[in-house]
């Protein structure tokens, strides 16, 4: 049996295992997942043919560099290239996670798309490998490309990723841009290019309006499966979509639910102040919360109770169960609870932090007007993008956007800037006065302030980088609270 017959059998056994990976010149060819392999004896040098549902590859075999049960290394030659290359087959210990395979396949497709759509550019690097040290997520493909003396950092996300991954690309793109600028040697970095799936760029264009000049950004949509890349006119996002529920409608719903809220408070008189109603975006619904944790809901004259997705209608028969639930929450969700690992103590921490601020706004900042501090308002962006945590005003009329986090969140500055844009638009249009907010208060026409509030050690390490790329018009203050804020809220620093 000659060496080519032996290598053919070894490759067949390895590919039959289902765990074979192919690397060419050090690059994992993820598109060859689900690999099939044949060696054709033709002329002086055999040909190796590899194929999968995603890719076909043919190389001329020059020599066998290594052969073992776990790894086979072949010296090969690509047609039309004079220099030989290296084709490596590895038997992985276990199959790669589907998400990693999908991202590597997208990386390979992206390289081809960029080569076609940017023929005058050269791709200097392209990777989907996560880098936790620098907060580079493996959800995205990142790289650098240059056109003559102009170089760009770029980040791309495939249509296979979640909506949250697409929504979060701007923050990770800024971090990558900053890193590339810090490590540039020959060329100045022009800015950041972001590639997102077709039909998903609107919110990204909107958020890009909050960036400063240091974060020059170009946005493109990827049309799969035809592989087209189209630039997006960011000016089209100038009319930010937002809405503001009239205050009289909110007050009307709260008044309609007031009797049910009062009966609920009477179950635990000593802690009744911790039970607060909150108007939901669903028409006619009022959530009833205990220190921010929803446990009941008033809807169209009826009460429903339960935690999470569990809901029962309140009636004479279910009243005892409802009272047991309220007593249980009262026992575990308070500053004196002995079981700090109980789910009722740890659930909805940001809403509890919000409730603590609403109870005494002066503990956060003495300049806040306690008469005009609104929770969960306004709803923004066509009612599908979420709502800011708190909207307040200083005693001198300056609007304040307050974003709360109880744990590290890399998206915090970008989310706050997103809400700032919408509040600024509503402010300029006079919608707050027209809808009955800040009654009796003359609002300062200057841009809203932004306060980022979190436990002192829970600001993400990337926050400083993200903040320096936001518009100078957005004045941001970080307010750190004590780590054990549930025991009593204190301010530990203000930056």
C-alpha positions, 0 to 999 in steps of 0.5 A: 500500500503506497503513501497516497492510498494510506493517506486516503484511508486516514482522511476517510476515517477522520471525516467519517467521525463527523468531528474533522476540522480543516485549516488552510494556512492556519485559518479554520475553514468553518464552511467545510463543517460536515466535510466530505473528502476524495483524493483523485490520482491524476498525473504526478500529483494527486488532487484532493477534493473537499466539499460540504453544503457551503463550500467546495475546495480542490488542491493539488497534493505535493507532500505529506508533512504529518499523519497521525490519528488526530492530525494530518498535514498536507503540503498543497498548491492552489491553482494559479498560485506559485507558492505551496500552502498547508492543509491541516485536518484535525480531529476535534475532541467534540463538535464545535458549537453551532453558533461558532461554526455559523460565525466562522462561516459568516466570516468567510462569506463576509470576506468575499462580500467585502472583496466584491463590494470594496474592490479598491480596499484590502482586508488587513484582518478579519476574526470572529474570535472573542477577546474577553480582556478587551470586551470583544464579543464573539457574536461579531466579526471584526477587522480592518480594511484600508484604501490607500492611506485611509484605514477603517475599523469594521464590525459585522453581525450576521442575520443568524444572530439575535435581535439583541446582538444586532441592537448591541453592535454600536457599543462593541464597534466603538470599543473595536475602533478605539483599540484599532486607533490605539494600535495603529502604526502606519495609517490614521484610522478614518472611523468605523464601518458597521455591517448589519442584516438587511432591514435592521439599520434604522435603530443603529442610524438613530443611535449614531446621531449621539456620537461625536466627531471622533466616531465617524461611522458608516453603516451598511446593510448585508443582503443575504443570500445574494451577498450584496452590501448597500450603504445606508443614508444615516440622514434618513434617521433624523426623524426619531420615532417616539411617543408620549402618553398624555399624563391625564390618561396615566392619571385616569388609569391610576385612579381607576385602579386606586381602590384595588391598590389600596386593598392590596396595601391593607394586607401588609399595612406596615409595608404598604408604602412599598406597594406602588402601581405602574401604568403599563404600555398595554392599554388599560393595564396597571402593574402593581409592584412591591419595591419594583417587583410586579406581583399583580396586575389590574386590567379592565376592572379585574385583578390578576396575581402571580409571579412571572408568567403565572397568573390567577384571577383574584376572586373570593376563592383565590383571595387567601392565595393572594394574601399569602403571596403578598406576605411572602414578598413582604417577608423576603423583599425588604432591607432586613431580610436574612436570606439575601439569596432568596429569589424574591430578594434578588429579583428585578434589582433595577426596579428595586433601585428605582423604587428606592430613588422614587421613595426619596429622590434627595438621596440621589441628588438634592437638586432633583425636584421630587414633585416631577420624577417620572418612572418608566416614561416615556415609551419610545421608538414606536413602543418597541424599543423599551422605556427609560428608567427615570425622567426627572427635572432639577429644581431649576428646570433642567431635564435629567435622563436617569439610567439605572443598572444593578450589575455590569452592562456594557450597553449602559452609555449607549442606551442612555444616549439613545434615550437622551436623543428621544427626550431631547426631541420631545423637549424641542417639540414642546411635547412634555408641556403639551402632554401634561408633564412637569406641570407648573415648571418652566423647563430649561431649554438646554439639553437634558442631563444624563445620570448613570446610576449603578453600584460603585463597582458595577460600572463596566470597565469599557464605560470610559471608552464609550463615553469619550465617543459620545457627542459633547452635547450629552453631559453625563454624570456617573453616580455610584451607590453603595454595593449593599444599596438594598439595606439603604441607599447611599452615594459613594461617588459622583463623576 
